[in-house]
Every structure is written in structure tokens, then in C-alpha cells.
Amino acid sequence: MPVRMTDSAGLLAELNEQIGPRRATSAAEAMAAAQINARLRQAGFSVDTRSLPATDRPGSRFVPVALFLAIITVLTGWQPLVGLIFGPGLMVLLLVDTLYAQLPVWQRRHTSQNIVAARPVSESDTQTPRQPRHRLIILAPLDTPPAWRGMTVLIAPTYEGLLARLSVSCLSILVAVGTTIWPEWRWVLIIGGLGGVFGFWWACWRQPPLSQPDGGLAALAALVLTGQQLPALQHVEVWAVAVGAAYYDRNGIKMLLERYPFDPADTSVIGLGPLAGGQLAVISRSGIFRQVSADPHLFRLAMIADRNDPGIDLEPQPLSSDDDLLSPFWKRGFRTLSIQAIPQRTSVLDPSLADRAARLVVAIAQALDAENNHDLSVLRTQ
């Protein structure tokens, strides 16, 4: 039976009162981990808590880039060729970071945790234990999503953030050209270039403000509601994972995959992104320049679920930013689908979004279970 909207509103209000805003690696995030641990246990999951080293600054991986850029900017004042050689190299490095693989995090001095909960398939009536034929992983972030405003746009995983970083990496080229044309203005150009580099360095060390309303809290509520609403499945094993420091450091996903080497051939992954307010959406494709489409099969199941349950009220939408939760999975060949709320200008925290997202995930899980039951029936008749 679906949880009523009043129940989802009560759960969201209770979580908001008990844990509130959660910066990555903070005590509030640890409190959220304990709350989700307890609630998933109550929903019948076996739960494991895994500590992990993480950073509390999402731009920390750019700190070496900023320091190197400062050095070559100074050297360019006397040797313009330095800027003309290393400036384009930094631009390529930043493109690789955004489009292919993130730069390694410079330092991980703090601790976060993953909450990994599993619910096996229902027991068989025979003496032979029933083995799962498919695995469904549901992800939600433990930390509150950051708001990319002001100078923090320089470290944002968005199209605007990439353009801002590329612009900063051009500073050494501008200094090289300027000192070649106007050598008497060398110091002015160097100081101006270093001013831009300092702004980049400051943004790398800054902790961005937290988004309000807190769509990450609604995603955690949807994760718990999914566990509460999920009926017994005969062929699909369900994993519910609350990822620590999800918006600051992908180390949580990396350690999850190292600890639990899931097989991409029989595993589907659903990511619950921010559900602050606005229109509930299934993300059809995401990324900046290199866009990745949602898995066609999971996408089709989501749209069927929406058609069968008009109360879900789902729309397909593209996302012009990187998906921190799911990109490590699709790069390894997993079938992935992202569910988020597309915010509006006057978005407020809407409790119904958590309930609708949970109903959508439950419907997809049931459809996967029915498909695998059908496949098993076909095999038995052959």
C-alpha cells in the first residue's frame, strides 16, 4: 500500500526537525546517517555503515591547478612562451576533468560514511533458497546539495562552471600576449592575472552555501519511503544506499563499488537527486558537452509507471550538468536512471515529491521483478 501524502509530509518534517541542513563530513551528516540506518532497519533491510575519508570542500581537487596557474602566470611575465605552452595545457586538463574523469582530490582529512542497506528476495516455499536474478540499487545523498552562487560557480559541475574555469585558465595566455605587446605594463598584467587566480583559489577552498529548500532531505525521505512501501519481490534484490559527501567527493561511490563489486550485467541503478520543489522529472540525458542518456529500458519502465499511476505526474527532462551520483556507475557500464525535481523560481519544499518519487521507484522495482519472473517461466518451458 502506498504511504499517504500526510505520512510522507510527517516523515519529511520529522527528518527536518531531527537532522536539518547537512554539510558534507559534518556532525549533522553523521546524524542523518544514523537516522537513515535506523529507519531502513525498521523497513526490513539489513544495514551496514561504512566510514570513508572525504573532503568538506568540493573544489579541493582544483587547488593544485590554481597553484600551478599562479606560478606560470608569474613566470609568463618574463618568459611569455611559458604561458603560451602551459595555458592551453591547463585548459585541456580542465576539459578532461569535466568530460571524462575528475582530477584526484588533493586531501581527504575528514570522515563521512555510506549507509548500505540490502533486502534479499523473498523466501521460497521449497527447501532450495531463491536466488536473485536482478539487483536494483537506489541511491540518495546524505549531504545537503550546495548552491552554486557567486565565486563558487568556478567549481560548479555545470556548463557555467566549466566556462568560468576555462576563462581563468586563459589568464596566463593573456599575460603572455600583454607583456609581449606592452612590456612596460608587465607588473600590472602579472598582478591582474594573479588577482584572477586568487579568486579561483579562494573558490576552491570555500565551502559553498547549502541549497534551500533542502532537496537532498526529500531524496532521503523518498529512499526511506521506498523501503517502507516496497512489497516482497521474488527475483529482484534491492539495495538502498545513502551516499556520504555525495556532492563534495565521489570517494563514497568509489568505495561502495570496491566493497560491493556489483555485476553491471544484472544490476540497475536509480539515483534520487534533489527533490526540493517544482516538477518531478526523470532525467532523459545529463552532462555538459558529453551528454549521457538514461538507460532506455529503465526510462521506458518509468514512463509506463507514470501512465499507470497519474498521481506520479512525471516528465522527461534533460540536465545540463554532471550527475555526481550516477556518472561513476554509467562509466562502468551499469544501467542508470536519475529522478529529480526541476526547480521553479519560487520552489518550496513539497512533501508530495518524496512520496511520488518513492511510488515511481517501487513501480519500477515491481516491473523488473515481473520481467524476471516471466523470463524464468520462459526458460522452464523450453
Secondary structure, DSSP 4 states (H G I P E B T S, - for coil): -PPPHHHHHHHHHHHHHHT----TTSHHHHHHHHHHHHHHHHTT-EEEEEEEEE-S-TTGGGHHHHHHHHHHHHHHTT-HHHHHHHHHHHHHHHHHHHHT-PPPPS---EEEEEEEEEEPPPPPSSSSPPPPSEEEEEEEESSPPBP--GGGGGG-SBHHHHHHHHHHHTHHHHHHHHHHH-GGGHHHHHHHHHHHHHHHHHHHH--PPBPSS-HHHHHHHHHHHHHHHPPP-SSEEEEEEEETTTTT-THHHHHHHHHS---GGGEEEEEE---SSSEEEEEEEE-SSS-EEPPHHHHHHHHHHHHH-GGG--EEEEESB--TTTHHHHTTT-EEEEEEEE--TT----HHHHHHHHHHHHHHHHHHHHHHHHHHHHHHH-
